[in-house]
Amino acid sequence: MQTSIHGYSTPYYCIFLVLKIIKSAQGIFFNGGDQSLTLAALKMSDGSDSPELALIKSQVNKGALIAGGTSAGTAVQAGGSFK
């Protein structure tokens, strides 16, 4: 059974809400741990940026968002992961 909220299917509405939160944020902090997992969560299956990552990059480039992190979170900010 497919559910919807305000005319959006539930997964799309969740993405809409996350994008809205990112757009209104002043900062974002990337976790430590396994940076490949964090980066994988922010990339599409074809390796392109997810809508969330694209917005984070755009907001950082405009000076509207400060990104921080520790340990693996710092590596994620650089766009890479160790394999």
Backbone as JSON Lines, residues from 0, in Angstrom:
{"i":0,"aa":"M","n":[0.84,-1.19,0.0],"ca":[0.0,0.0,0.0],"c":[0.88,1.24,0.0]}
{"i":1,"aa":"Q","n":[0.7,2.07,-0.99],"ca":[1.47,3.31,-1.1],"c":[0.76,4.4,-0.31]}
{"i":2,"aa":"T","n":[1.51,5.09,0.53],"ca":[0.94,6.19,1.28],"c":[1.45,7.51,0.71]}
{"i":3,"aa":"S","n":[0.74,8.57,1.0],"ca":[1.18,9.89,0.53],"c":[0.91,10.94,1.6]}
{"i":4,"aa":"I","n":[1.69,11.99,1.54],"ca":[1.54,13.13,2.43],"c":[1.53,14.37,1.55]}
{"i":5,"aa":"H","n":[0.51,15.17,1.64],"ca":[0.37,16.4,0.86],"c":[0.58,16.14,-0.64]}
{"i":6,"aa":"G","n":[0.12,14.99,-1.13],"ca":[0.22,14.68,-2.55],"c":[1.54,14.06,-2.97]}
{"i":7,"aa":"Y","n":[2.52,13.98,-2.06],"ca":[3.8,13.35,-2.37],"c":[3.78,11.93,-1.85]}
{"i":8,"aa":"S","n":[4.4,11.0,-2.57],"ca":[4.56,9.67,-1.99],"c":[5.5,9.83,-0.8]}
{"i":9,"aa":"T","n":[5.36,8.99,0.18],"ca":[6.09,9.15,1.44],"c":[7.6,9.31,1.27]}
{"i":10,"aa":"P","n":[8.3,8.48,0.47],"ca":[9.75,8.68,0.35],"c":[10.11,10.05,-0.22]}
{"i":11,"aa":"Y","n":[9.35,10.53,-1.21],"ca":[9.63,11.83,-1.79],"c":[9.36,12.96,-0.81]}
{"i":12,"aa":"Y","n":[8.34,12.81,0.0],"ca":[8.04,13.83,1.0],"c":[9.16,13.89,2.03]}
{"i":13,"aa":"C","n":[9.71,12.75,2.4],"ca":[10.82,12.73,3.36],"c":[12.03,13.46,2.77]}
{"i":14,"aa":"I","n":[12.34,13.23,1.49],"ca":[13.45,13.94,0.85],"c":[13.17,15.43,0.83]}
{"i":15,"aa":"F","n":[11.94,15.81,0.52],"ca":[11.55,17.22,0.52],"c":[11.81,17.85,1.89]}
{"i":16,"aa":"L","n":[11.43,17.14,2.95],"ca":[11.64,17.67,4.3],"c":[13.13,17.8,4.64]}
{"i":17,"aa":"V","n":[13.91,16.8,4.25],"ca":[15.36,16.86,4.52],"c":[15.98,18.03,3.77]}
{"i":18,"aa":"L","n":[15.6,18.24,2.52],"ca":[16.13,19.37,1.75],"c":[15.73,20.7,2.39]}
{"i":19,"aa":"K","n":[14.53,20.77,2.89],"ca":[14.06,21.99,3.56],"c":[14.89,22.26,4.82]}
{"i":20,"aa":"I","n":[15.21,21.22,5.56],"ca":[16.02,21.36,6.77],"c":[17.43,21.8,6.41]}
{"i":21,"aa":"I","n":[18.02,21.18,5.39],"ca":[19.37,21.56,4.97],"c":[19.4,23.02,4.53]}
{"i":22,"aa":"K","n":[18.39,23.43,3.76],"ca":[18.35,24.8,3.25],"c":[18.25,25.83,4.37]}
{"i":23,"aa":"S","n":[17.61,25.47,5.46],"ca":[17.45,26.43,6.57],"c":[18.56,26.31,7.61]}
{"i":24,"aa":"A","n":[19.43,25.3,7.47],"ca":[20.5,25.1,8.46],"c":[21.62,26.13,8.28]}
{"i":25,"aa":"Q","n":[22.28,26.43,9.38],"ca":[23.46,27.3,9.33],"c":[24.75,26.49,9.34]}
{"i":26,"aa":"G","n":[24.65,25.24,9.8],"ca":[25.83,24.38,9.85],"c":[25.43,22.93,9.78]}
{"i":27,"aa":"I","n":[26.39,22.11,9.38],"ca":[26.18,20.67,9.32],"c":[27.45,20.01,9.83]}
{"i":28,"aa":"F","n":[27.3,18.94,10.59],"ca":[28.44,18.25,11.18],"c":[28.44,16.8,10.71]}
{"i":29,"aa":"F","n":[29.56,16.39,10.11],"ca":[29.68,15.01,9.63],"c":[30.32,14.17,10.71]}
{"i":30,"aa":"N","n":[29.73,13.01,10.92],"ca":[30.16,12.1,11.97],"c":[31.52,11.47,11.68]}
{"i":31,"aa":"G","n":[32.14,10.98,12.72],"ca":[33.32,10.15,12.57],"c":[32.89,8.72,12.28]}
{"i":32,"aa":"G","n":[33.82,7.83,12.22],"ca":[33.5,6.43,11.93],"c":[33.92,6.05,10.54]}
{"i":33,"aa":"D","n":[33.17,5.21,9.9],"ca":[33.51,4.73,8.56],"c":[33.02,5.73,7.51]}
{"i":34,"aa":"Q","n":[33.97,6.51,6.97],"ca":[33.58,7.56,6.03],"c":[32.97,7.0,4.76]}
{"i":35,"aa":"S","n":[33.27,5.77,4.41],"ca":[32.68,5.21,3.2],"c":[31.16,5.04,3.37]}
{"i":36,"aa":"L","n":[30.7,4.77,4.58],"ca":[29.26,4.64,4.83],"c":[28.57,6.0,4.74]}
{"i":37,"aa":"T","n":[29.21,7.02,5.32],"ca":[28.64,8.37,5.26],"c":[28.58,8.85,3.82]}
{"i":38,"aa":"L","n":[29.68,8.67,3.1],"ca":[29.72,9.12,1.71],"c":[28.72,8.34,0.86]}
{"i":39,"aa":"A","n":[28.6,7.04,1.1],"ca":[27.64,6.22,0.34],"c":[26.21,6.69,0.57]}
{"i":40,"aa":"A","n":[25.91,7.16,1.77],"ca":[24.56,7.66,2.07],"c":[24.27,8.96,1.33]}
{"i":41,"aa":"L","n":[25.31,9.66,0.91],"ca":[25.13,10.95,0.24],"c":[25.32,10.88,-1.27]}
{"i":42,"aa":"K","n":[25.54,9.68,-1.78],"ca":[25.73,9.49,-3.22],"c":[24.62,8.61,-3.78]}
{"i":43,"aa":"M","n":[24.32,8.81,-5.04],"ca":[23.36,7.95,-5.74],"c":[24.07,6.67,-6.15]}
{"i":44,"aa":"S","n":[23.32,5.67,-6.56],"ca":[23.92,4.38,-6.92],"c":[24.88,4.49,-8.11]}
{"i":45,"aa":"D","n":[24.7,5.51,-8.95],"ca":[25.61,5.71,-10.09],"c":[26.84,6.55,-9.73]}
{"i":46,"aa":"G","n":[26.95,6.94,-8.46],"ca":[28.1,7.72,-8.0],"c":[27.89,9.21,-8.04]}
{"i":47,"aa":"S","n":[26.79,9.66,-8.61],"ca":[26.51,11.11,-8.65],"c":[26.01,11.57,-7.28]}
{"i":48,"aa":"D","n":[26.04,12.88,-7.09],"ca":[25.59,13.46,-5.82],"c":[24.09,13.26,-5.63]}
{"i":49,"aa":"S","n":[23.7,12.93,-4.41],"ca":[22.27,12.89,-4.08],"c":[21.75,14.32,-4.06]}
{"i":50,"aa":"P","n":[20.44,14.52,-4.1],"ca":[19.91,15.88,-3.98],"c":[20.37,16.55,-2.68]}
{"i":51,"aa":"E","n":[20.48,15.76,-1.61],"ca":[20.92,16.32,-0.33],"c":[22.36,16.81,-0.42]}
{"i":52,"aa":"L","n":[23.25,16.0,-1.0],"ca":[24.65,16.39,-1.12],"c":[24.81,17.58,-2.06]}
{"i":53,"aa":"A","n":[24.06,17.57,-3.15],"ca":[24.12,18.7,-4.09],"c":[23.72,20.0,-3.39]}
{"i":54,"aa":"L","n":[22.69,19.95,-2.55],"ca":[22.26,21.14,-1.83],"c":[23.29,21.55,-0.79]}
{"i":55,"aa":"I","n":[23.87,20.59,-0.08],"ca":[24.91,20.91,0.9],"c":[26.06,21.62,0.2]}
{"i":56,"aa":"K","n":[26.53,21.08,-0.92],"ca":[27.63,21.71,-1.66],"c":[27.26,23.12,-2.11]}
{"i":57,"aa":"S","n":[26.06,23.28,-2.63],"ca":[25.6,24.59,-3.1],"c":[25.56,25.6,-1.95]}
{"i":58,"aa":"Q","n":[25.02,25.2,-0.83],"ca":[24.9,26.09,0.32],"c":[26.29,26.46,0.86]}
{"i":59,"aa":"V","n":[27.2,25.51,0.91],"ca":[28.57,25.79,1.37],"c":[29.25,26.75,0.42]}
{"i":60,"aa":"N","n":[29.12,26.51,-0.89],"ca":[29.75,27.38,-1.89],"c":[29.22,28.8,-1.85]}
{"i":61,"aa":"K","n":[27.94,28.98,-1.48],"ca":[27.35,30.32,-1.36],"c":[27.7,30.98,-0.04]}
{"i":62,"aa":"G","n":[28.32,30.25,0.88],"ca":[28.61,30.78,2.2],"c":[27.41,30.78,3.13]}
{"i":63,"aa":"A","n":[26.39,30.01,2.77],"ca":[25.16,29.97,3.57],"c":[25.17,28.82,4.57]}
{"i":64,"aa":"L","n":[26.17,27.94,4.5],"ca":[26.23,26.77,5.36],"c":[27.68,26.5,5.72]}
{"i":65,"aa":"I","n":[27.92,26.24,6.98],"ca":[29.25,25.86,7.44],"c":[29.25,24.36,7.66]}
{"i":66,"aa":"A","n":[30.26,23.68,7.12],"ca":[30.38,22.24,7.28],"c":[31.54,21.93,8.2]}
{"i":67,"aa":"G","n":[31.32,21.0,9.1],"ca":[32.37,20.58,10.02],"c":[32.32,19.08,10.22]}
{"i":68,"aa":"G","n":[33.33,18.57,10.87],"ca":[33.36,17.15,11.15],"c":[34.64,16.78,11.86]}
{"i":69,"aa":"T","n":[34.67,15.59,12.39],"ca":[35.87,15.08,13.03],"c":[36.21,13.74,12.42]}
{"i":70,"aa":"S","n":[37.49,13.41,12.45],"ca":[37.95,12.1,12.01],"c":[37.44,11.81,10.61]}
{"i":71,"aa":"A","n":[36.64,10.79,10.43],"ca":[36.12,10.42,9.12],"c":[35.23,11.52,8.54]}
{"i":72,"aa":"G","n":[34.59,12.29,9.4],"ca":[33.75,13.39,8.93],"c":[34.55,14.43,8.18]}
{"i":73,"aa":"T","n":[35.81,14.61,8.55],"ca":[36.69,15.52,7.84],"c":[37.01,14.96,6.46]}
{"i":74,"aa":"A","n":[37.24,13.66,6.38],"ca":[37.53,13.02,5.1],"c":[36.34,13.1,4.16]}
{"i":75,"aa":"V","n":[35.14,12.97,4.69],"ca":[33.93,13.07,3.88],"c":[33.82,14.46,3.27]}
{"i":76,"aa":"Q","n":[34.18,15.49,4.02],"ca":[34.11,16.85,3.5],"c":[35.01,17.03,2.29]}
{"i":77,"aa":"A","n":[36.12,16.29,2.27],"ca":[37.05,16.37,1.15],"c":[36.56,15.59,-0.06]}
{"i":78,"aa":"G","n":[35.49,14.81,0.13],"ca":[34.89,14.08,-0.98],"c":[35.44,12.7,-1.22]}
{"i":79,"aa":"G","n":[36.29,12.24,-0.35],"ca":[36.9,10.94,-0.59],"c":[36.63,9.94,0.49]}
{"i":80,"aa":"S","n":[37.03,8.74,0.22],"ca":[36.96,7.68,1.22],"c":[38.11,6.73,0.99]}
{"i":81,"aa":"F","n":[38.56,6.14,2.04],"ca":[39.64,5.18,1.95],"c":[39.05,3.8,1.79]}
{"i":82,"aa":"K","n":[39.62,2.99,0.93],"ca":[39.1,1.64,0.71],"c":[40.17,0.64,1.06]}
